[in-house]
Amino acid sequence: MSSTKLRKRTKKGLIQLKPYLDQINDNVEKPDYITYDPVQFMHAFTDKKDMEIAGFLAALMAWGRRDIVVAKVEELLHRMDYQPYEFVKEYGPPDFNLFQTFKHRTFKPIDLHGIILSLKQIYSEFSDFEEFWKSCIVEANHQSRHFLAVFHHRFLNKSNDLVERTRKHISNPEKGSTCKRMWMYLRWCIRKNSPVDVGIWSLFPQSNLQIPFDVHVARQARKYGLLSRRSNDLKAVEELTDTLRILNPEDPARYDYALFGIGALNYELPLRFKLNKV
């Protein structure tokens, strides 16, 4: 990327841009979006625990092309006999054989083994996954740490058989990660009144959600002056989310759909809104 300083859109410019982003968002955030996105695996169940687990596994595996991700999550849930909570609750050494031929990008059977053992322990200690997340937030507040860093540490330490390589699958903001998949999962679980996001948790207000940030979102955000920071890191996530809060203080993460639509679904903004060449 060029070293030339990026231009940032003024507040007045943001207000002018808002109706266009809202229109794209409304066009993208529709029920038919679910069919092509990993969020469909939360919609596939009615029990909260099944939804939590299916969504978490889908989010962890959400790398690359959506059709491939959907196919691999479908395969994984098939191996669980489409009963994710029962599978996690009853998981034992013989069940590891069910994963022996499973692979998705850098996910290997041993990674699933450690992650499922962590989930099993969590559900033995807490009423559901949301309660575990709440306890992580309480601990993070006491320690003045980012709650996703606390989640990273506590979740991985719940497993009694987890290899070091599995740790990379749970992102950690203290290591500079944007935590894109964790924020996407939280968006699925927390946003209310959405035709796509299920909103089964009341973990914290949706106004506190950060934008799920990847290279595609970053490119569009910089092009249209929503983001001036060049590094793809936690500070960039916070800057972009703060910009989007000017447009919608109560629900900044909704614009993830608009930025995805511009980047991946061929929606366009008027040329006059382009501020930077990226």
C-alpha positions as CSV (number, residue, x, y, z in Angstrom):
1,M,0.0,0.0,0.0
2,S,1.3,3.5,-0.8
3,S,2.9,5.6,2.0
4,T,0.8,8.6,0.9
5,K,-1.4,9.8,3.8
6,L,-5.0,8.6,3.6
7,R,-7.8,11.2,3.5
8,K,-10.5,10.9,6.2
9,R,-14.1,11.8,5.5
10,T,-15.5,14.7,7.5
11,K,-18.5,14.3,9.7
12,K,-20.5,16.3,7.1
13,G,-19.2,13.9,4.4
14,L,-20.2,10.9,6.4
15,I,-23.8,12.2,6.8
16,Q,-23.9,12.6,3.0
17,L,-22.6,9.1,2.5
18,K,-25.0,7.5,5.1
19,P,-28.1,7.1,2.9
20,Y,-26.1,5.2,0.3
21,L,-24.6,2.9,2.8
22,D,-28.0,2.4,4.4
23,Q,-29.5,1.4,1.1
24,I,-26.8,-1.1,0.3
25,N,-27.1,-2.5,3.8
26,D,-30.8,-2.9,3.4
27,N,-30.3,-4.7,0.1
28,V,-27.8,-7.1,1.5
29,E,-29.1,-7.8,5.0
30,K,-32.1,-9.9,3.9
31,P,-33.2,-13.4,4.7
32,D,-31.8,-14.8,1.5
33,Y,-28.3,-13.8,2.7
34,I,-28.5,-16.6,5.2
35,T,-28.5,-19.3,2.5
36,Y,-25.0,-18.4,1.4
37,D,-23.4,-17.6,4.7
38,P,-22.1,-19.6,7.7
39,V,-24.7,-17.8,9.9
40,Q,-27.1,-20.3,8.5
41,F,-25.9,-22.9,11.0
42,M,-27.3,-20.8,13.9
43,H,-30.6,-20.6,12.1
44,A,-30.6,-24.4,11.6
45,F,-31.3,-25.1,15.3
46,T,-33.9,-23.9,17.8
47,D,-32.2,-24.8,21.1
48,K,-29.9,-22.1,22.4
49,K,-27.0,-24.4,23.2
50,D,-27.1,-26.0,19.8
51,M,-27.2,-22.6,18.2
52,E,-24.2,-21.3,20.3
53,I,-22.0,-24.3,19.5
54,A,-22.9,-24.5,15.8
55,G,-22.3,-20.8,15.4
56,F,-19.0,-20.8,17.3
57,L,-17.6,-23.7,15.2
58,A,-18.9,-22.0,12.0
59,A,-17.2,-18.7,12.9
60,L,-13.9,-20.4,13.8
61,M,-13.9,-22.1,10.4
62,A,-15.0,-19.0,8.4
63,W,-11.9,-18.5,6.3
64,G,-11.9,-18.1,2.5
65,R,-14.8,-18.7,0.1
66,R,-18.2,-18.8,1.8
67,D,-19.4,-21.8,-0.2
68,I,-16.4,-23.9,0.9
69,V,-16.8,-22.8,4.5
70,V,-20.5,-23.7,4.4
71,A,-19.7,-27.1,2.9
72,K,-17.1,-27.9,5.6
73,V,-19.3,-26.8,8.5
74,E,-22.1,-28.9,7.1
75,E,-19.7,-31.9,7.0
76,L,-18.6,-31.3,10.6
77,L,-22.1,-31.1,11.9
78,H,-23.0,-34.2,9.9
79,R,-20.2,-36.0,11.8
80,M,-21.9,-34.8,15.0
81,D,-25.2,-36.2,13.9
82,Y,-26.6,-32.7,13.8
83,Q,-26.7,-32.6,17.6
84,P,-23.9,-30.3,18.5
85,Y,-24.7,-29.9,22.2
86,E,-25.3,-33.6,22.8
87,F,-22.1,-34.4,21.0
88,V,-20.1,-31.9,23.0
89,K,-21.7,-33.0,26.3
90,E,-21.0,-36.7,25.7
91,Y,-17.7,-36.3,23.8
92,G,-15.0,-38.8,24.8
93,P,-11.8,-40.4,23.4
94,P,-13.6,-42.8,21.0
95,D,-15.4,-39.9,19.3
96,F,-12.1,-38.5,18.1
97,N,-12.2,-41.1,15.4
98,L,-15.1,-39.2,13.8
99,F,-12.7,-36.4,13.0
100,Q,-9.8,-38.4,11.6
101,T,-10.4,-37.5,8.0
102,F,-11.7,-34.0,8.6
103,K,-9.6,-31.0,7.5
104,H,-10.4,-27.4,6.6
105,R,-7.5,-25.1,5.7
106,T,-5.3,-25.2,8.8
107,F,-7.9,-27.0,11.0
108,K,-6.9,-30.5,11.8
109,P,-8.6,-33.2,13.8
110,I,-6.5,-32.5,16.9
111,D,-7.6,-28.9,16.8
112,L,-11.3,-29.9,16.9
113,H,-10.5,-32.3,19.7
114,G,-9.1,-29.6,21.9
115,I,-11.8,-27.1,21.1
116,I,-14.6,-29.5,21.8
117,L,-13.0,-30.6,25.1
118,S,-13.0,-26.9,26.1
119,L,-16.6,-26.5,25.2
120,K,-17.5,-29.7,27.1
121,Q,-15.9,-28.3,30.3
122,I,-17.5,-25.0,29.9
123,Y,-21.0,-26.5,29.6
124,S,-20.3,-28.6,32.7
125,E,-19.5,-25.4,34.7
126,F,-21.9,-22.8,33.2
127,S,-25.5,-22.8,32.3
128,D,-24.6,-22.0,28.7
129,F,-21.9,-20.5,26.5
130,E,-23.2,-17.0,27.0
131,E,-22.7,-17.3,30.8
132,F,-19.1,-18.2,30.2
133,W,-18.6,-15.1,28.0
134,K,-20.2,-13.0,30.8
135,S,-17.7,-14.3,33.3
136,C,-14.8,-13.4,30.9
137,I,-16.1,-9.8,30.7
138,V,-16.3,-9.6,34.5
139,E,-12.7,-10.8,34.8
140,A,-11.5,-8.5,32.0
141,N,-13.0,-5.5,33.8
142,H,-11.3,-6.4,37.0
143,Q,-8.0,-6.9,35.2
144,S,-8.4,-3.9,32.9
145,R,-7.8,-6.2,29.9
146,H,-9.6,-6.7,26.6
147,F,-12.4,-9.3,27.2
148,L,-11.4,-11.2,24.0
149,A,-7.9,-11.7,25.5
150,V,-9.4,-13.1,28.6
151,F,-11.7,-15.3,26.6
152,H,-8.7,-16.6,24.6
153,H,-6.9,-17.5,27.7
154,R,-9.7,-19.0,29.7
155,F,-11.3,-20.9,26.8
156,L,-8.1,-22.6,25.8
157,N,-7.2,-23.5,29.4
158,K,-10.5,-25.3,29.8
159,S,-9.3,-28.2,27.7
160,N,-7.4,-31.0,29.3
161,D,-5.9,-32.2,26.0
162,L,-5.0,-29.2,23.8
163,V,-1.9,-28.9,21.7
164,E,-0.1,-25.6,21.3
165,R,-1.0,-25.3,17.6
166,T,-4.7,-25.1,18.4
167,R,-4.2,-21.8,20.2
168,K,-3.9,-19.9,16.9
169,H,-7.5,-20.7,16.1
170,I,-8.8,-18.5,18.9
171,S,-7.7,-14.9,18.2
172,N,-6.2,-12.7,20.8
173,P,-6.2,-8.9,20.6
174,E,-3.2,-8.7,22.8
175,K,-1.2,-10.3,20.0
176,G,-2.4,-7.7,17.5
177,S,-5.3,-9.7,16.0
178,T,-8.4,-7.9,14.7
179,C,-10.4,-10.8,16.1
180,K,-12.6,-10.7,12.9
181,R,-14.2,-14.1,13.5
182,M,-14.9,-13.5,17.2
183,W,-16.6,-10.1,16.4
184,M,-18.6,-11.8,13.6
185,Y,-19.8,-14.5,16.0
186,L,-20.7,-11.9,18.6
187,R,-22.6,-9.9,15.9
188,W,-24.5,-13.1,15.1
189,C,-25.4,-13.7,18.7
190,I,-26.1,-10.1,19.9
191,R,-27.7,-8.0,17.2
192,K,-31.4,-7.9,17.7
193,N,-34.2,-7.4,15.1
194,S,-32.0,-8.4,12.2
195,P,-33.3,-10.7,9.4
196,V,-29.8,-12.4,9.5
197,D,-28.2,-12.1,12.9
198,V,-30.1,-14.3,15.5
199,G,-29.7,-12.0,18.6
200,I,-30.0,-14.8,21.2
201,W,-27.6,-13.2,23.7
202,S,-27.8,-10.1,25.9
203,L,-24.1,-10.2,26.6
204,F,-23.7,-6.4,26.1
205,P,-25.5,-3.7,24.0
206,Q,-25.2,-4.1,20.3
207,S,-23.9,-0.5,20.3
208,N,-20.6,-2.0,21.8
209,L,-20.1,-4.4,18.9
210,Q,-17.0,-3.8,16.8
211,I,-17.0,-4.2,13.0
212,P,-15.7,-7.7,11.9
213,F,-12.6,-6.5,10.1
214,D,-10.8,-8.2,7.3
215,V,-8.8,-7.1,4.2
216,H,-11.9,-6.6,2.1
217,V,-13.6,-4.4,4.7
218,A,-10.4,-2.5,5.2
219,R,-10.0,-1.8,1.5
220,Q,-13.5,-0.4,1.1
221,A,-13.3,1.6,4.3
222,R,-10.0,3.2,3.2
223,K,-11.2,3.8,-0.3
224,Y,-14.2,5.8,0.9
225,G,-12.5,7.7,3.8
226,L,-14.0,5.7,6.7
227,L,-10.5,4.6,7.9
228,S,-7.2,6.4,7.8
229,R,-5.0,3.9,9.6
230,R,-3.0,1.8,7.2
231,S,-2.3,-1.2,9.5
232,N,-4.8,-3.9,9.8
233,D,-4.9,-4.2,13.6
234,L,-7.1,-3.6,16.6
235,K,-6.6,0.1,16.4
236,A,-7.9,0.1,12.9
237,V,-11.0,-1.9,14.0
238,E,-11.7,0.7,16.7
239,E,-11.2,3.6,14.4
240,L,-13.5,2.2,11.7
241,T,-16.2,1.3,14.3
242,D,-16.0,4.8,15.8
243,T,-16.5,6.2,12.4
244,L,-19.5,4.0,11.8
245,R,-21.0,5.0,15.2
246,I,-21.3,8.5,13.8
247,L,-23.7,7.0,11.2
248,N,-25.5,4.7,13.7
249,P,-24.6,5.1,17.4
250,E,-26.9,2.2,18.4
251,D,-25.8,-0.3,15.8
252,P,-22.5,0.4,14.1
253,A,-21.8,-3.2,13.2
254,R,-24.8,-3.3,10.8
255,Y,-22.5,-1.6,8.2
256,D,-20.6,-4.8,7.9
257,Y,-23.2,-5.8,5.4
258,A,-22.8,-2.7,3.4
259,L,-19.0,-3.0,3.3
260,F,-19.3,-6.6,2.4
261,G,-21.8,-5.8,-0.4
262,I,-19.5,-3.2,-1.9
263,G,-16.5,-5.5,-1.7
264,A,-18.0,-8.8,-2.6
265,L,-21.4,-8.4,-4.2
266,N,-20.7,-5.7,-6.7
267,Y,-22.6,-2.9,-5.1
268,E,-21.2,0.5,-5.9
269,L,-21.1,3.9,-4.3
270,P,-21.2,7.1,-6.5
271,L,-17.7,7.9,-7.7
272,R,-17.7,11.2,-6.0
273,F,-17.4,9.5,-2.6
274,K,-14.1,7.8,-3.4
275,L,-11.4,9.6,-1.4
276,N,-8.4,7.3,-1.6
277,K,-6.8,5.0,-4.2
278,V,-6.0,1.7,-2.4
